[in-house]
Amino acid sequence: LKNLQKTDPDFYKYLEENDKKLLQFHESDDEDDEGSVTHELPDKLEVDSEESDFEAEGDEKPSRSSNAVTLALVEEWRNELVSNPSPKSITRAVDLFHAALDRVTGEENSAF
């Protein structure tokens, strides 16, 4: 802190005026309040088998049914654009178009 007072006296003055607790810390404040509790390693470590790297996990596959685009959905979006061309519906249509392009090209372009 003495070094801070020399290198940045304005900041040190600010701390003195606004938050004196920050200036009154001790090295023992860095430790836990409960005392010096250390983590102890277990006697035996568990190791994953090599086969587990190749096992499929159930939550890795994205559900396509929630993102399925049907002709009825496209027709609904088209009707919305024709009947009520609001900025929200136009933005949604552009986003859907970009998603379709990403799907076809296999690239994910986040610039849009």
TORMAR-275010 format. One record per residue (C-alpha): residue in three letters; chain; x, y, z. Coordinates in steps of 0.02 Angstrom, whole numbers. Layout:
BEGIN
+-----+----+--------+--------+--------+
!  aa ! ch !      u !      v !      w !
+-----+----+--------+--------+--------+
! ALA !  A !      X !      Y !      Z !
...
+-----+----+--------+--------+--------+
This chain:
BEGIN
+-----+----+--------+--------+--------+
!  aa ! ch !      u !      v !      w !
+-----+----+--------+--------+--------+
! LEU !  A !      0 !      0 !      0 !
! LYS !  A !    144 !    116 !     31 !
! ASN !  A !    196 !     86 !   -148 !
! LEU !  A !     20 !    129 !   -206 !
! GLN !  A !     28 !    292 !   -111 !
! LYS !  A !    187 !    336 !   -205 !
! THR !  A !    136 !    275 !   -378 !
! ASP !  A !    -45 !    335 !   -381 !
! PRO !  A !    -77 !    463 !   -244 !
! ASP !  A !   -245 !    516 !   -317 !
! PHE !  A !   -314 !    340 !   -309 !
! TYR !  A !   -244 !    316 !   -134 !
! LYS !  A !   -328 !    477 !    -79 !
! TYR !  A !   -491 !    418 !   -157 !
! LEU !  A !   -480 !    255 !    -59 !
! GLU !  A !   -445 !    349 !    102 !
! GLU !  A !   -599 !    457 !     78 !
! ASN !  A !   -720 !    325 !     14 !
! ASP !  A !   -669 !    152 !     73 !
! LYS !  A !   -546 !    144 !    217 !
! LYS !  A !   -578 !    -42 !    242 !
! LEU !  A !   -482 !    -79 !     83 !
! LEU !  A !   -331 !      8 !    153 !
! GLN !  A !   -339 !    -82 !    321 !
! PHE !  A !   -318 !   -261 !    267 !
! HIS !  A !   -186 !   -380 !    330 !
! GLU !  A !   -110 !   -532 !    247 !
! SER !  A !   -207 !   -644 !    365 !
! ASP !  A !   -368 !   -577 !    289 !
! ASP !  A !   -330 !   -677 !    132 !
! GLU !  A !   -361 !   -840 !    223 !
! ASP !  A !   -532 !   -913 !    261 !
! ASP !  A !   -621 !   -850 !    416 !
! GLU !  A !   -641 !  -1029 !    477 !
! GLY !  A !   -454 !  -1052 !    499 !
! SER !  A !   -329 !  -1136 !    389 !
! VAL !  A !   -428 !  -1279 !    316 !
! THR !  A !   -334 !  -1378 !    187 !
! HIS !  A !   -401 !  -1498 !     59 !
! GLU !  A !   -343 !  -1677 !     81 !
! LEU !  A !   -324 !  -1794 !    -66 !
! PRO !  A !   -414 !  -1961 !    -60 !
! ASP !  A !   -312 !  -2119 !    -35 !
! LYS !  A !   -365 !  -2193 !   -201 !
! LEU !  A !   -402 !  -2094 !   -359 !
! GLU !  A !   -535 !  -2152 !   -481 !
! VAL !  A !   -482 !  -2160 !   -663 !
! ASP !  A !   -602 !  -2162 !   -810 !
! SER !  A !   -583 !  -2303 !   -931 !
! GLU !  A !   -528 !  -2268 !  -1109 !
! GLU !  A !   -693 !  -2339 !  -1170 !
! SER !  A !   -791 !  -2200 !  -1086 !
! ASP !  A !   -716 !  -2078 !  -1211 !
! PHE !  A !   -810 !  -2164 !  -1351 !
! GLU !  A !   -976 !  -2189 !  -1263 !
! ALA !  A !  -1116 !  -2078 !  -1323 !
! GLU !  A !  -1193 !  -1965 !  -1195 !
! GLY !  A !  -1380 !  -1935 !  -1207 !
! ASP !  A !  -1378 !  -1746 !  -1187 !
! GLU !  A !  -1254 !  -1713 !  -1328 !
! LYS !  A !  -1375 !  -1736 !  -1472 !
! PRO !  A !  -1478 !  -1582 !  -1509 !
! SER !  A !  -1661 !  -1611 !  -1533 !
! ARG !  A !  -1710 !  -1576 !  -1713 !
! SER !  A !  -1896 !  -1586 !  -1678 !
! SER !  A !  -1895 !  -1421 !  -1583 !
! ASN !  A !  -1808 !  -1334 !  -1729 !
! ALA !  A !  -1900 !  -1421 !  -1871 !
! VAL !  A !  -1960 !  -1303 !  -2005 !
! THR !  A !  -2113 !  -1361 !  -2098 !
! LEU !  A !  -2195 !  -1293 !  -2253 !
! ALA !  A !  -2341 !  -1237 !  -2145 !
! LEU !  A !  -2222 !  -1136 !  -2037 !
! VAL !  A !  -2141 !  -1056 !  -2189 !
! GLU !  A !  -2312 !  -1012 !  -2258 !
! GLU !  A !  -2361 !   -935 !  -2091 !
! TRP !  A !  -2203 !   -828 !  -2090 !
! ARG !  A !  -2234 !   -776 !  -2271 !
! ASN !  A !  -2413 !   -724 !  -2231 !
! GLU !  A !  -2353 !   -625 !  -2082 !
! LEU !  A !  -2226 !   -532 !  -2190 !
! VAL !  A !  -2357 !   -494 !  -2323 !
! SER !  A !  -2496 !   -441 !  -2204 !
! ASN !  A !  -2392 !   -353 !  -2070 !
! PRO !  A !  -2214 !   -311 !  -2125 !
! SER !  A !  -2156 !   -251 !  -1955 !
! PRO !  A !  -1971 !   -231 !  -1914 !
! LYS !  A !  -1986 !   -380 !  -1797 !
! SER !  A !  -2055 !   -496 !  -1931 !
! ILE !  A !  -1927 !   -436 !  -2059 !
! THR !  A !  -1785 !   -464 !  -1936 !
! ARG !  A !  -1850 !   -639 !  -1898 !
! ALA !  A !  -1861 !   -679 !  -2084 !
! VAL !  A !  -1683 !   -619 !  -2114 !
! ASP !  A !  -1621 !   -721 !  -1964 !
! LEU !  A !  -1711 !   -875 !  -2030 !
! PHE !  A !  -1635 !   -848 !  -2202 !
! HIS !  A !  -1461 !   -837 !  -2128 !
! ALA !  A !  -1493 !   -994 !  -2025 !
! ALA !  A !  -1546 !  -1085 !  -2183 !
! LEU !  A !  -1388 !  -1028 !  -2272 !
! ASP !  A !  -1282 !  -1086 !  -2125 !
! ARG !  A !  -1369 !  -1254 !  -2129 !
! VAL !  A !  -1339 !  -1276 !  -2316 !
! THR !  A !  -1158 !  -1218 !  -2317 !
! GLY !  A !  -1113 !  -1304 !  -2153 !
! GLU !  A !  -1037 !  -1145 !  -2084 !
! GLU !  A !  -1096 !  -1041 !  -1939 !
! ASN !  A !  -1082 !   -859 !  -1985 !
! SER !  A !  -1110 !   -748 !  -1833 !
! ALA !  A !  -1076 !   -586 !  -1929 !
! PHE !  A !  -1260 !   -566 !  -1970 !
+-----+----+--------+--------+--------+
